Amino acid sequence: MVSGCNKDSLKNLNINPQAANTIDVNFLFTSAQLGAASGGSRGDNRYIDWRTNIGIASTTIQQLAAIGDISNNGDKYLENMESNSAPFEFIYFDLRSLATIIKETGPGGFAEGQHNNTKQAARILRAFLFHRLTDYYGSIPYSEAMKAQEGVFFPKYDKQRAIYTDLLKELDEASAAFTGNDAGFSAADLYYSGNVTKWKRWGYSLMLRLAMRISTVDAATANTYITKAIAGGVFQSNADNVVVPMDIGPSLWTNQNGISRAFYPGDGGNSTFLSKTLIDFLKGANTASTADDDPRLMIITGGIGNWAASGNSSVWTPTNTNPLQQKGMPNGNDLNMLKTLEGNPNLDPNATYSKINPKLLDRDEPYMLMNYGEVRLLLAEAAQRSLGGLTPAAALTHYTEGVKASMQMYNIYDPSFVVTDAQVTAYLAAHPYNVEKPALEMIATQYWVNHFLNWWEAWSNWRRTRLPVLVPTNYPGNVTGGKIFERLKYPNAEVAGNPNFASTATTNDYVTKVWWAGGPE
């Protein structure tokens, strides 16, 4: 683990040409890799997850629910400018480090012609982070971003179509450009320890995700890059998952898992109630039997109970771990509304609703950025829609493997989280593909569950597919008129401080769809 970089010194790298020649690009790369998990390299690894991944996305897509915490504004479509601003503040910070690596290993840089694999991996990670940013907002500074050394202090906003076009090109070029040797890369690489084959697989898997994201608005480009991704070679198993190792020390604010810290009692203490939408899906239609339950039910939830701080640690006291009696909290309600809804004026939410399993939330849990199950589900959708040279005949195989991989990826959090092949087979038999529900709905719903914890990606794919079907809430005083969030608003500082904002940013509200979801470019 790295202990973090002084944020002022990193900022100066972008404006002081003399500073860059004293920096090891591999160190910058390690720092950016760590920052991709919760933005820890900026010095507060809870912030972006707490405000945006959890506060907006988790409740917007109805996997979590909250009572009254304003930081959970996605539950009731309320405004919180910290949630809106966090991706701008944190993701661009790590993009600066990646921009320095790419610049200084390129023509005229102090490390020109050196560290090729670090450079190509930085390009892939850069594409991943820009992809997250544009999915949050739509138009963002891209082509002129991180160019303060060149005198560009107020970058223009690029349209999302143009950003995606360039990101796909970058992934194509970078994935093909790795070489056999690169001094220092193996030691610097937190994700794959310098394994070039796995980096290529991530590049092509990310290419597949981006191509599928634009597949309903630019089918020609999507088809081209889906085909390229398959030919290049995507993830082959859960061993290829992009996992960021985290640690208890030496830095509380940098190396620990920011999702866990946001929830951990006595630290973040954010609400851990699971949504009725998610629990009802995991329990299956037959509420009197576990035969059709999703094997992830008692992995994702630890049951009904109380999770409380105890010194520097915590104690989980479950009161009900019966799968049949798990109950999700309905979204969009405060405590009085829940009391009325449940017909119980003495309602105790801690004794009523299921919570996230604390075994998923140790502060040194690994942080997963992308996984094999997601890739196979994307291939299932591509096949079902006859994209990228695939045919519907291949969809079932991809779907089956996608569900299996999604169910069997949790043992990195706790060795007890084992789902056997027999359990997967029984689940698939109880929920036959393209029979229980239409194929595309089943694929999208499995993708939605797959991204528990990485709620920002679940939200993005939901905005594209509109599946699973979510019923909006209409909490009094909400800012969307009872419509589910479609995007984030831009930070107030950016709106007021960048003169290019007004002329190039297309919209600044919560309900206008981004381009790949059917909105303006």
C-alpha positions in Angstrom: 0.0 0.0 0.0 1.1 3.5 -0.6 0.5 6.0 2.2 -0.7 8.7 -0.2 0.7 11.7 -1.9 0.6 15.3 -0.6 -2.2 16.7 -2.7 -0.5 20.1 -3.1 2.6 18.5 -4.6 0.5 16.5 -7.0 -1.4 19.6 -8.0 1.9 21.4 -8.7 2.9 18.6 -11.1 0.3 19.9 -13.4 1.5 23.5 -13.4 5.2 23.3 -12.8 7.3 21.6 -15.6 10.3 21.4 -13.4 8.5 19.4 -10.7 7.7 16.4 -13.0 11.3 15.4 -13.6 11.8 14.4 -10.0 8.8 12.1 -9.8 8.8 8.3 -10.4 5.9 7.7 -12.9 5.4 4.2 -11.4 4.7 5.9 -8.1 2.2 8.2 -9.7 0.6 5.1 -11.3 0.2 3.2 -8.0 -1.3 6.3 -6.4 -3.8 6.7 -9.2 -4.7 3.0 -9.0 -5.4 3.4 -5.3 -7.4 6.6 -5.9 -9.7 4.7 -8.3 -11.0 2.9 -5.2 -12.9 5.6 -3.4 -10.6 8.5 -4.4 -8.2 7.7 -1.5 -5.2 9.4 -3.1 -6.9 12.8 -2.6 -6.9 12.2 1.2 -10.4 11.1 2.1 -11.4 7.7 0.9 -14.9 7.9 2.2 -16.0 11.0 0.5 -17.0 10.1 -3.1 -18.5 6.7 -2.1 -20.4 8.2 0.8 -21.7 11.2 -1.2 -22.2 9.8 -4.6 -21.9 6.0 -4.9 -24.0 5.5 -1.8 -25.8 8.8 -1.4 -27.0 9.0 -4.9 -26.7 5.7 -6.8 -27.4 3.0 -4.2 -30.8 4.3 -3.3 -31.7 5.7 -6.7 -31.5 2.2 -8.1 -33.3 0.8 -5.0 -30.7 -1.5 -3.6 -30.4 0.5 -0.4 -33.1 2.6 1.4 -32.7 5.3 4.0 -34.9 7.1 6.5 -33.8 10.7 7.0 -30.1 11.0 6.3 -29.7 13.8 3.7 -26.6 12.1 2.4 -28.9 9.5 1.0 -30.6 12.0 -1.3 -31.1 9.4 -4.0 -33.7 7.7 -1.8 -36.0 10.7 -2.0 -34.6 12.7 -4.9 -33.3 15.5 -2.7 -30.5 17.9 -3.5 -27.1 17.6 -1.9 -24.3 19.5 -3.7 -21.6 17.6 -2.0 -22.9 14.5 -3.8 -23.0 16.3 -7.1 -19.5 17.7 -6.7 -17.6 14.7 -5.4 -16.8 13.0 -8.8 -15.5 16.3 -10.2 -13.3 16.9 -7.1 -11.9 13.4 -6.7 -11.8 11.7 -10.2 -10.1 14.6 -11.9 -7.5 14.6 -9.1 -6.3 11.1 -10.1 -6.7 11.9 -13.8 -3.9 14.5 -13.2 -1.5 11.9 -12.2 -2.4 9.7 -15.2 -2.0 12.7 -17.5 1.4 13.3 -16.2 2.4 9.7 -16.8 1.2 9.7 -20.3 2.8 13.1 -21.1 6.2 12.4 -19.6 6.5 9.0 -21.2 5.6 10.4 -24.6 7.5 12.7 -27.1 9.5 15.3 -25.3 8.8 13.9 -21.8 11.6 13.3 -19.3 10.8 9.5 -19.6 10.2 9.4 -23.3 10.3 5.9 -24.6 10.4 4.4 -21.1 7.8 2.6 -19.0 5.7 1.5 -21.9 3.5 -0.9 -19.9 2.9 1.7 -17.2 1.9 4.2 -19.9 -0.6 1.8 -21.6 -2.1 0.7 -18.2 -2.4 4.4 -17.4 -4.3 5.0 -20.6 -6.8 2.2 -19.7 -7.3 3.5 -16.2 -7.7 7.0 -17.6 -10.4 5.7 -19.9 -12.1 4.0 -16.9 -12.1 7.2 -14.9 -13.3 9.5 -17.7 -16.0 6.9 -18.5 -17.2 7.2 -14.9 -17.2 11.0 -15.0 -19.1 11.4 -18.3 -21.6 8.8 -17.1 -22.3 10.9 -14.1 -22.8 14.3 -15.9 -22.9 13.9 -19.7 -20.7 16.7 -21.2 -17.5 17.2 -19.3 -14.0 18.7 -19.9 -12.1 16.1 -21.7 -10.0 17.1 -24.7 -8.7 20.2 -22.9 -8.6 18.8 -19.4 -5.4 18.6 -17.4 -3.6 21.1 -19.7 -2.8 23.8 -17.3 0.9 23.5 -18.2 -0.2 24.5 -21.7 -2.1 27.5 -20.4 -5.6 26.0 -20.6 -7.1 27.0 -17.2 -10.8 26.9 -18.3 -11.2 23.8 -20.4 -14.1 23.4 -22.8 -16.8 20.8 -22.4 -16.8 18.0 -24.9 -20.0 16.2 -25.9 -20.5 12.7 -24.6 -20.6 11.2 -28.1 -17.1 12.6 -28.8 -15.8 11.5 -25.4 -17.0 7.9 -25.9 -15.6 7.8 -29.4 -12.2 8.8 -28.2 -12.3 6.5 -25.1 -13.0 3.5 -27.3 -10.1 4.5 -29.6 -7.8 4.8 -26.5 -8.8 1.4 -25.2 -8.2 -0.1 -28.6 -4.7 1.4 -29.0 -3.6 0.9 -25.4 -4.7 -2.8 -25.1 -2.7 -3.7 -28.2 0.4 -1.8 -27.2 1.7 -3.6 -24.2 5.1 -5.2 -24.4 6.9 -8.0 -22.6 9.1 -6.0 -20.2 8.8 -2.7 -18.3 11.1 -2.1 -15.4 9.2 -1.2 -12.3 5.7 -1.9 -13.6 5.2 -5.2 -11.9 6.1 -3.8 -8.5 4.0 -0.7 -9.0 0.8 -2.4 -10.3 -1.7 -3.0 -7.5 -4.2 -4.7 -9.7 -2.4 -7.4 -11.6 1.3 -7.2 -10.5 2.4 -6.4 -14.0 0.5 -9.3 -15.7 0.2 -7.9 -19.2 -2.3 -10.5 -20.3 -4.8 -9.5 -17.6 -4.3 -5.8 -18.4 -5.2 -6.5 -22.0 -8.3 -8.5 -20.9 -9.4 -5.5 -18.8 -8.9 -3.1 -21.7 -11.0 -5.2 -24.0 -13.6 -5.9 -21.3 -13.9 -2.2 -20.6 -14.2 -1.7 -24.4 -17.1 -4.1 -24.4 -18.8 -2.2 -21.5 -18.5 1.2 -23.3 -19.6 -0.2 -26.6 -22.7 -1.7 -25.1 -23.4 1.6 -23.3 -23.8 3.3 -26.7 -25.4 0.4 -28.5 -28.9 2.0 -28.7 -27.7 5.4 -29.9 -24.8 4.4 -32.2 -25.2 0.8 -33.3 -22.5 1.0 -35.9 -19.7 2.1 -33.6 -21.0 -0.3 -30.9 -20.8 -3.2 -33.3 -17.3 -2.3 -34.4 -16.0 -2.3 -30.9 -17.9 -5.2 -29.5 -16.3 -7.2 -32.3 -12.9 -5.8 -31.5 -13.3 -6.6 -27.8 -14.3 -10.2 -28.4 -11.4 -10.7 -30.8 -9.0 -9.1 -28.4 -10.0 -11.3 -25.5 -12.1 -10.3 -22.5 -12.1 -11.6 -19.0 -12.0 -15.4 -18.8 -12.8 -16.0 -15.1 -13.2 -14.3 -11.7 -9.4 -14.5 -11.5 -9.4 -11.6 -14.0 -11.6 -9.3 -11.8 -10.2 -5.8 -11.2 -9.7 -5.8 -7.5 -7.9 -3.1 -5.5 -6.3 -4.4 -2.4 -7.0 -2.3 0.7 -5.4 -2.3 4.2 -6.0 -1.1 7.7 -2.9 0.9 7.7 -0.7 2.9 7.6 -3.3 5.5 6.6 -6.9 5.5 7.7 -7.8 8.0 5.0 -6.0 6.4 2.1 -5.6 2.7 2.3 -8.9 1.6 3.9 -12.0 0.7 1.8 -14.0 3.9 1.4 -17.4 2.1 1.0 -16.8 0.2 4.3 -15.7 3.4 6.1 -18.8 5.2 4.9 -21.0 2.5 6.6 -18.8 1.5 9.5 -20.4 2.5 12.9 -18.4 5.1 14.7 -16.7 6.1 11.4 -19.1 7.0 8.6 -22.2 5.3 10.2 -24.3 5.6 7.0 -27.6 3.8 6.8 -27.2 0.1 5.9 -30.8 -0.8 5.3 -31.5 -2.9 2.2 -34.3 -1.9 -0.2 -37.5 -3.8 -0.5 -36.9 -3.9 -4.2 -33.7 -5.8 -3.8 -34.8 -8.1 -0.9 -38.0 -9.1 -2.8 -36.0 -10.0 -5.8 -33.4 -12.1 -3.9 -36.2 -13.9 -2.0 -38.0 -15.0 -5.2 -41.7 -15.2 -5.8 -42.4 -18.0 -3.4 -42.2 -16.3 0.0 -43.0 -19.6 1.8 -40.0 -21.4 0.5 -36.2 -20.9 0.0 -36.2 -23.1 -3.1 -36.3 -20.1 -5.5 -34.2 -17.8 -3.4 -31.0 -16.2 -4.9 -28.0 -17.8 -3.1 -26.7 -14.2 -2.6 -29.5 -13.3 -0.2 -27.7 -14.2 3.0 -24.4 -13.0 1.5 -25.7 -9.5 0.7 -27.6 -9.3 4.0 -26.5 -10.4 7.4 -30.1 -10.4 8.5 -32.1 -8.1 10.7 -30.2 -6.7 13.6 -28.0 -4.0 15.1 -24.5 -3.0 14.0 -22.8 -0.8 16.6 -19.4 0.7 17.4 -17.3 -1.0 20.0 -14.1 0.9 20.7 -12.1 0.9 17.4 -14.1 -2.0 16.1 -17.8 -2.9 15.8 -20.2 -5.6 17.0 -23.0 -7.1 14.8 -25.9 -8.4 16.8 -28.3 -10.2 14.4 -31.9 -10.8 15.7 -33.3 -12.6 12.7 -31.3 -14.5 10.1 -34.1 -16.6 8.7 -34.0 -16.2 4.9 -37.8 -16.4 4.7 -38.2 -13.5 7.2 -35.9 -11.0 5.6 -37.6 -7.7 4.8 -36.4 -4.7 2.8 -37.2 -1.1 3.6 -39.5 0.6 1.1 -37.7 3.5 -0.6 -38.8 7.1 -0.3 -40.1 7.2 3.3 -39.2 9.0 6.5 -39.8 7.3 9.9 -43.3 8.6 10.3 -44.2 7.5 6.8 -42.8 4.0 7.6 -44.8 3.8 10.9 -48.0 4.6 8.9 -47.0 2.2 6.1 -46.3 -0.7 8.6 -49.3 0.2 10.8 -47.0 0.4 13.8 -46.5 3.6 15.8 -43.7 2.1 17.7 -41.8 0.8 14.7 -38.1 0.2 15.3 -36.3 0.0 11.8 -33.4 -1.9 13.3 -35.7 -4.7 14.4 -37.7 -4.6 11.2 -35.6 -4.3 8.1 -32.6 -6.3 6.7 -29.2 -4.8 6.6 -26.0 -5.1 4.6 -23.9 -8.0 5.8 -21.1 -6.5 7.9 -18.8 -9.2 6.5 -18.8 -7.2 3.3 -17.7 -4.1 5.1 -14.5 -4.7 6.9 -12.3 -1.6 6.5 -9.6 -3.6 4.7 -12.0 -5.2 2.2 -10.8 -5.3 -1.4 -12.5 -2.8 -3.7 -13.8 -4.4 -6.9 -13.9 -2.1 -10.0 -15.0 -4.6 -12.7 -15.7 -8.3 -12.8 -16.1 -11.4 -15.1 -19.8 -11.9 -14.4 -20.5 -8.4 -15.7 -18.6 -9.2 -18.9 -20.5 -12.4 -19.6 -23.9 -10.7 -19.0 -22.9 -8.0 -21.5 -22.0 -10.7 -24.0 -25.4 -12.3 -23.2 -27.2 -9.0 -24.1 -25.0 -8.6 -27.2 -25.9 -12.1 -28.3 -29.6 -11.6 -27.6 -29.6 -8.5 -29.7 -27.3 -9.9 -32.4 -24.6 -7.4 -31.8 -20.8 -7.8 -32.5 -21.3 -10.9 -34.7 -23.0 -12.8 -31.9 -26.3 -14.6 -32.3 -29.2 -15.3 -29.9 -28.2 -18.9 -29.8 -25.2 -18.0 -27.7 -27.1 -15.9 -25.2 -28.1 -18.6 -22.8 -24.5 -19.8 -22.4 -23.2 -16.3 -21.7 -26.1 -15.7 -19.3 -25.6 -18.9 -17.4 -21.9 -18.2 -17.0 -22.6 -14.6 -16.1 -25.0 -15.6 -13.3 -22.6 -18.2 -12.0 -19.6 -15.9 -11.9 -21.7 -13.2 -10.3 -22.8 -15.5 -7.5 -19.3 -17.0 -6.9 -17.2 -13.8 -6.7 -17.9 -12.9 -3.1 -15.4 -15.2 -1.4 -12.8 -12.4 -1.7 -14.8 -10.6 1.1 -15.2 -13.6 3.4 -14.3 -17.3 2.9 -17.8 -18.3 4.1 -19.4 -16.7 1.0 -19.3 -19.9 -1.0 -22.0 -20.5 -3.6 -21.7 -24.0 -5.1 -22.2 -25.0 -8.7 -25.2 -27.0 -7.5 -26.8 -23.9 -6.0 -26.3 -22.0 -9.2 -27.8 -24.8 -11.2 -30.9 -25.0 -8.9 -31.4 -21.2 -9.1 -31.2 -21.2 -12.9 -33.7 -24.1 -13.1 -36.1 -22.2 -10.8 -35.7 -19.1 -13.0 -35.5 -20.4 -16.6 -33.9 -18.0 -19.1 -36.3 -16.2 -21.4 -39.2 -18.0 -19.8 -39.8 -16.5 -16.4 -39.3 -13.1 -17.9 -38.1 -11.7 -21.2 -34.4 -12.4 -21.8 -33.3 -8.8 -21.8 -35.0 -8.1 -18.6 -33.4 -11.1 -16.9 -30.0 -10.1 -18.2 -30.3 -6.4 -17.1 -31.7 -7.5 -13.7 -28.7 -9.8 -13.1 -26.4 -7.0 -14.1 -28.1 -4.8 -11.6 -27.6 -7.3 -8.8 -24.0 -8.0 -9.9 -23.1 -4.4 -9.1 -24.0 -4.4 -5.5 -21.4 -2.1 -3.8 -20.5 -0.5 -7.2 -23.9 1.2 -7.4 -22.7 3.9 -9.8 -22.4 1.3 -12.5 -25.7 -0.3 -11.7 -27.3 3.2 -12.0 -25.6 3.8 -15.3 -26.8 0.5 -16.9 -30.3 1.0 -15.5 -30.4 4.4 -17.1 -29.5 2.8 -20.4 -31.9 -0.3 -20.2 -34.6 1.0 -17.8 -34.4 -2.5 -16.3 -35.3 -3.8 -13.8 -38.5 -1.9 -13.7 -38.2 0.5 -10.7 -41.2 2.4 -9.3 -40.2 6.0 -8.6 -40.8 7.6 -5.2 -42.4 11.0 -4.7 -41.2 12.3 -1.3 -42.5 15.8 -0.4 -40.2 18.5 -1.5 -38.2 16.3 -3.9 -36.3 18.2 -6.7 -37.3 16.0 -9.7 -41.1 16.0 -9.6 -41.0 12.3 -8.5 -38.7 11.2 -11.4 -35.7 9.0 -10.8 -32.3 10.8 -11.1 -30.9 10.7 -14.6 -27.6 12.5 -14.0 -25.8 14.7 -11.5 -25.8 18.5 -11.5 -22.4 20.2 -12.0 -20.6 21.6 -9.1 -21.5 25.2 -8.3 -17.8 26.2 -8.4 -17.6 24.9 -12.0 -20.8 26.6 -13.1 -19.7 29.9 -11.7 -15.9 29.7 -12.3 -15.5 28.2 -15.8 -16.5 30.6 -18.5 -16.8 27.8 -21.0 -19.5 26.0 -18.9 -22.5 28.0 -20.2 -21.6 27.7 -23.8 -20.7 24.0 -24.0 -22.5 22.2 -21.2 -25.9 21.1 -22.5 -27.9 20.9 -19.3 -27.7 21.3 -15.6 -30.6 19.4 -14.0 -31.3 15.9 -12.6 -33.9 14.7 -15.1 -32.4 15.2 -18.6 -31.1 12.0 -20.0 -27.4 11.7 -21.0 -26.7 11.0 -24.6 -26.3 7.2 -24.4 -29.6 7.0 -22.6 -31.4 8.9 -25.4 -30.7 12.5 -24.4 -28.8 15.2 -26.2 -25.1 14.6 -27.2 
